[in-house]
Amino acid sequence: MTEVRCEGELVLKEELFKKISKTLGLGQDNGYKGEKVVFKEVKSEGDLVNVKFEGSMDWAAPLAEGENPLDWLTKNSLALVWDVPELKLLEVKGDTKLLKFYTEEELEKKRKEYTGWWLDSMDNISGLLG
């Protein structure tokens, strides 16, 4: 079975970014690459850090200590985009004005795409049952 992948953006306080990087063994010296996640781009501004990531859906599990990793990230980040193209799942949480890698237009386009896919799937299932 193949691993389900996700991508997205986190907006974190610098202190939390450092903690996450240390816990996951990620750093500038290794290009922010870990076993389950890659921080593809990191932008710091003041005490905020924007992280564009790609990885396995459970990459944040070591941080969450038994809690759902997505719930943990949602609670601890100022803004979050969690996109799972394979599952047509998009979660957007927090202050989207803080995002640097995703625009509102891109997110709305993706929402419409995924909603359309789900509606088409429901129509197909209804057609099979009806």
C-alpha atoms as one frame of an Amber mdcrd trajectory, in Angstrom:
protein
   0.000   0.000   0.000   1.320   3.425  -0.907   1.691   6.175   1.613  -0.848
   9.012   1.431   0.967  12.319   1.009   0.025  15.811   2.073   1.354  19.269
   1.415   0.650  22.710   2.744   1.783  25.616   4.836   2.211  26.330   8.523
   2.608  29.734  10.149   4.367  29.302  13.467   5.996  31.353  16.173   9.780
  31.065  15.775  10.160  29.270  19.110   7.716  26.525  18.071   9.360  26.235
  14.651  12.693  25.568  16.355  11.101  22.970  18.653   9.435  21.193  15.720
  12.648  21.227  13.697  14.648  19.820  16.608  12.073  17.124  17.463  11.916
  15.962  13.844  15.669  16.276  13.275  15.251  18.951  10.608  17.616  21.828
  10.079  19.121  24.110   7.489  22.190  21.907   7.304  20.112  18.984   5.965
  17.796  21.151   3.865  14.964  20.622   6.368  14.515  17.057   5.131  13.354
  14.273   7.380  12.161  10.738   6.992   8.477  11.706   6.732   8.487  15.410
   5.835  10.389  18.032   3.868  10.135  21.711   4.645  10.373  22.839   1.035
  10.592  26.531   1.808  11.002  28.476   5.037  10.454  32.233   5.328  11.022
  34.164   8.552   9.568  37.582   9.255   9.850  38.979  12.741   9.013  36.193
  15.177   6.856  34.328  12.629   7.998  31.515  10.366   6.104  30.339   7.293
   6.845  26.755   6.312   5.830  25.147   3.031   5.882  21.395   3.611   5.335
  18.075   1.880   5.275  14.678   3.497   3.395  11.699   4.757   0.022  12.389
   6.419   1.379  11.363   9.823   4.596  13.373   9.746   3.605  15.430  12.795
   2.811  12.402  14.994   6.053  12.655  17.060   5.026  16.204  18.016   1.446
  15.382  18.940   2.247  12.812  21.651  -0.818  10.633  21.050  -3.126  13.415
  19.881  -4.326  13.593  16.286  -1.367  15.246  14.477  -3.584  17.550  12.392
  -5.458  18.677  15.509  -2.147  19.357  17.244  -0.850  21.410  14.317  -4.133
  23.315  14.097  -3.983  24.241  17.802  -0.331  25.239  17.716  -0.064  27.151
  14.455  -1.343  30.627  13.650  -2.445  29.494  10.188  -2.511  26.134   8.464
  -3.130  24.764   4.991  -3.350  20.951   4.898  -3.903  19.612   1.401  -4.255
  15.911   0.612  -4.744  15.735  -3.182  -5.193  11.952  -3.225  -8.129  12.185
  -0.802  -9.450  15.501  -2.174  -9.154  16.946   1.337  -8.321  20.562   2.110
  -8.176  21.998   5.624  -7.552  25.713   6.057  -7.377  27.047   9.608  -6.364
  30.234  11.373  -5.507  33.659   9.982  -5.124  33.121   6.236  -3.765  36.671
   5.849  -0.525  35.341   7.359  -0.001  32.784   4.562   2.873  33.459   2.171
   2.746  30.422  -0.113  -1.018  30.137  -0.730  -3.373  32.875  -1.887  -7.085
  33.061  -1.124  -7.728  32.630  -4.860  -5.685  29.412  -4.996  -7.426  28.037
  -1.929 -10.883  28.884  -3.277 -10.058  27.245  -6.622  -8.902  24.094  -4.819
 -12.021  24.086  -2.600 -14.243  24.264  -5.689 -12.247  21.519  -7.429 -12.501
  19.160  -4.451 -16.176  19.961  -3.812 -16.938  19.283  -7.485 -15.110  15.974
  -7.313 -17.075  14.910  -4.216 -20.397  15.968  -5.762 -19.593  14.027  -8.953
 -18.686  10.984  -6.855 -21.972  11.197  -4.959 -23.883  11.465  -8.249 -22.083
   8.385  -9.567 -22.895   6.421  -6.416 -26.521   7.586  -6.502 -26.731   6.494
 -10.160 -25.487   3.037  -9.248 -27.989   2.700  -6.421 -30.955   4.291  -8.165
